[in-house]
Amino acid sequence: MSLVLTTTSVPDRDRVAYWNDAVNRTLVPMTVTPRADGPFDARIVTNRLGYLQVSSMEADAERVSRTPALIARSSEALVAVGVQISGTATFIQDGRRAEVGEGDLVVCDRSRPYSFDYPQRFATHVFQLPRRMLGVPDSDIRQVTGHAIGTRDGFGAVLRPFLATLASSTDTYPAAVADRLAGNVVDLFATLIAERAHPGDADEDTARSHLLLRVRDHINRNLGDPDLSPESIAQAHRISIRYLHRLFEGEGTTVGRLIQKRRLEECGRELARRGRTAPTVSAVAQRWGFVNPAHFSRAFRASYGVSPREWRNRRTSQDGVGLSPAGTQVPSSTVADRPGADLSPSRG
């Protein structure tokens, strides 16, 4: 359940004090000073995702500082990753000064002094977690703080839309899913820190691999959607179609071919199942996203060497003999009825 703290209903004279107390209780002890006179308006919404705390904050121009005295009041070392949604900021930590623009990421070590200066109204997402959960050396974190991390390309381009989506849907996940998702997010943060701290040594394929896994999982979960396409996948992951196709370079297939291959695999599995009642071929095809029966039959025959109906009849025949995707006769009990059997279409 979201914790929402806002100055909206607070008397004008009490708003600054209220806001200081709100961010101190929600994030960490810090001092907040408005940059302008007049009524101060601010709002923060906080949720939990396992051990990851996710906060979305919007406020008028302000200065934020965390001093050694305030740090001493904290019982646990924390790290925060911020996503600047709107407005700008000047971030100072570890002797470095960074001008943070809209869309930039920042890594802030809560256990060392820092300051943020927001010259106008701003909005930001803040992901806060115990530093020990990152599993990276303190020296690496120190090298990354005090910098603005762009998100136009590289790993930042992958991470930013994911974090923005996560911040808006944190309270929708059951506990078991939230715990696993928190672990995945922390892995991504550790990768970001490693990439920035050791640009010459960081694995250049790490970001690509993470995104590929997400794309493949999206495809597997949406095979039955007839509108599943490179365009819809790119839109769901907030990347360009061109970049999506680049991800699959070297994978031995294209996005479109992967979608069709996975659909055919699921159709092949379902058609091979034995049972007293069996769905029609057209029903199976529609269930897995094929809207054109003729196209499905042509694609199935091209991959399996037989029509969908022949495939089902031979694999469920009483003599127990069927055809493998390559057309070789094998006992159907050794393939069709084996849990997790590979019924992938032939590549030949």
N, C-alpha and C positions, 0 to 999 in steps of 0.2 A: 504494500500500500504506500502511495506517495506521501511524503511529508512536504507540505507547501507552506512557505513562510513569505508573507508579503507585507509591505508597508501601507497598502491601500487603505485599510481601516484604522491606521495608527495616527493619532494627532500629529500635526506637523512638527511640533517642538520635540516630540519623542522619537521621530523616525530614525535619526542617525544612531541613537543609542540602541534602538530596537534592531536595526540592521547589523550593527556590530555584534550584538548578542546572537543574532541569527547565524551569521557566518562563523562565529566562534564555536557555536554548538554543532553546526552542520559539518564544517570542514576542519579547520584547526584554529587555535588562538592567533588572531592577527588584529591589526589596527586598520580601520577603514575611515578615511576622511573625505567628505565630499569636496569636489573642486569648485563648486559654485554655491552661491547663496540661494535661499528659497527652499521650498518643499523638496524633499529628496524622495525619489520613487525607486523601489527595487523589489525583486522577487526571486526566490530560489526554490526549485523543486528537486527533491532528492529521493532516490530509490536505491535498493540494494540488489546486487546481482552476485549472490554468494558472498565472498569476501571483498568484492569490488563495489565501491560506492560510486554511484553515477548522479551527478548534479547538473542541472541546467539553470544558469543564472542570467538575469537581465537587470541592469541597474543604470542609473544616471552616472555622469562622469565622477570618478573617484580615484583616490590613491590608496593602495593597499601595501602594508609593510609587515614583515615578520622579523622580529628582533631576537637576539639570543635569549633575552628574558622571557619572551613568549614561547620560544622553542622549549625552554626548560619546563614549561607547564605541560608538555605533551609526553605521554607515557610510551608511545610507540613511534618508530621511524616510518614515515610515510613518503610515498612518491605520488605525484599527480601528473597526469597528461591532460593538457587543455587543448580544446579545439575552438579557435576564434570564429564565431558565427557571424558577428557583425561588429563594426567599430574597429578601433585599433588600440594598441597598448605598447608601452615601453616596459620591457621585462629586464630586470637586473638581478644577476646571481653569479657568484664565484668570480667577481671582477669583470664580468662581461655584460654588455648592454645590447639588447636585441629589440628591433622595431618589428612588432608583430602585426601583420595585416590580416584582413579577412580571409579565412580558410587556412591560415597557418596553424601548425601544431607547436606546442611547447612542452618540455619536460621540466618539472620543478621538483627539486628535492626539499621536502618540507622540514628536514632536519638541519638545514643551513639557512642563514638569513637571505631574504630576497625582497623584492618590491615589484609591484605592478602599478603603472600609471595609465589610467584610461582617460583621455582628454575629452571624450564625448560619450553619449550613451552607448552601451555595448551589450552583447550577448555572447555567452560562452558555455560550452559543455566541459565539465571537469570530471575526470575519471581518477579516483583516488584509491590506493591500495597499499598494503604493507610492503615496505621495501624488500623484506626478506623473500617475498613471493616471486620477485623478478628473477632471482637466481643469476644475477650478473654482478660483476665486481663494482664496488663503490667508485673505483677510479673511472670506470666506463660511464657511470651516471654523471660524475663530475664533469666529464668532457662534453656531455650533451646539454647540460643545463646552461642557461644564459644565451640560448640560440633560438631563432625562429626557424622552424622546419617547414619548407614549402610543400605544397600538395599538388602542384601542377603535373608532376611526373614522378617516376620512381615509386618507392614503397609508400610514400605519403599519399600519392594519388589513389592507391588501393585502400589505405587505412581510413582516410577521411570520410568517405561516404558510408563505410561500414559503421564507424563510430557515431555518425550523425543519426543513422537509422536505429542503432542500438539505444541511443539516449532517448529516443522518442517511444520506445517499446519495451523498456526494461521491466515494467510491472506486469507484463503479459505472460511471463514464463513461469512454469511450475518450478519448485525448489530444485529438483534433480537436474532439470535442464539448465537452470540458472547457474548451478555449481559448475557444470561442465563448460558452459559458455564462458564463465569467468576465467577458467583455466585457459581457454583458447585466446581470450582477449589479452591475458597476461603474456602468453607466448608471443603474440604479435607485438606487444610493447617491448619485450626483451629483444626481439628481432630488430625493431626500430632503433633501440639504443645501441645494439651491436653494430648495425649498419652505419650509424653516425659516428660512433666512437672509433671504429676500425674500417674506414671506407675502402682501404686497400685489401683487407682480409675478409670482409663480409661476403657471405655467399650471395652472389648476384641472382641466383635462381630462387632464393627463399621466398621473396614476395610473389613471384610468378607461381611458385608451387602452392602457396596458400590460396591464391585466387583461383587457380585451376581446380583445387579440391572443392572450393565453394561452388564453382560453376558446375562441376560434375555432380555434386550433391543436389544442386538445384534441378539439373536435368532429370536425375533419377526420381526426384520427388514430384515432378510435373510431367512425366511421360504421357499421362492420360489427357493432358490439356492439348487439344488440337491446335491451339494458337502458340504453342511452344516453338520458338524460332530463335535464330541468332539475334534478331532485333529485340525480342522480348527479354532474352537473357541479358543482353547488353544494358537494356533499360533497367532491369531489376538490380543489376550490380553497379549502375551509374558509371558505366564506362562506354567508350565509343565502340561501334561494331568493328571498326578497323583494329582497335586494340584487342578486342575479343578474338579476332582471327589471328592476330599476332601471337596470342597466348598459345594457340594450338599448333604453331609452327614447330616442327620437330616431334609432334605427337603421333604422326603416322595417320592422321585422319583430320577431317574438318568438323566444325561444330554441327553442321547439318547431317553429315554422315554418321556422327556419333549418336545423334538423336534417333535417326532411323535404325541404326544397328541395335541400340538398346530397346527400342520398341519391338523390333523383330524378335529379339531374344525373349522378351516377356511373352509375346504372342506364341512363340515356339514352346515355351515352358507350359503355358496354359493349355494349349492344344494337345500336348503330350500327356496330360494328366488323365488317369483313369477314373471313372466314376459312373454311377448309374445314370445320371443326367449330365449332359455336356452342353455348354452354350454353343450357339451357332458360330461359324467362322466369322461372319460379319459382326456379331456381338463382341467377340474377342478383339477383332480389329478396332472397333469403335472404342472399346474400353481402354486401349493403349494408344489412342490418338490418331488412328487412321480414319479419315472421313470419306475417302474414296475407295470402295471395295476393289475396283479394278486395279488401281494403283497398288493397293496392298498385295493383291495376288501376284502382280508382276514383280514387286520388290521381294516378296517371300520366295518365289520360284528362283529368282536370280541369286539369292543367297543360299537357299537350302537345296536347290536342284529339283524340288517337287512342289506341287501346289499345296496350299494350306490344308485342304481337305485330304489329299493323299498323305501328307505328313501325319495328320491326326489318325487316319485309318491304319497306317502301317505301324505307328508307335503304340497304338492301343489294340492291335489285333490279338486274337486269342492265342496265336502261336508264339507271342512274346517277342517277335522279331520286328525291328523297325529300321529306320535309316538315320544315320548320323547326319549332321549338316553337310558333310562332304559326300554323302550318298553311299557310305559303306554300311552293309548290314551288320547290326549288332543286336544282341538281346536287349529288348527295351527295359528289362528289369535292371540292367547295369547302368543305364543312363537316365531314362525318363523317370524312374521311381527313386533314384538316389538323391537324398537331400543335397541341395546345393549343386546339382549337376550342371555342367557347363554346356549349354545348348547354343553357344555362339555361332552365328552364321560363318560359313567357310570363307576364307580369304582368297581361295583359288577360283 
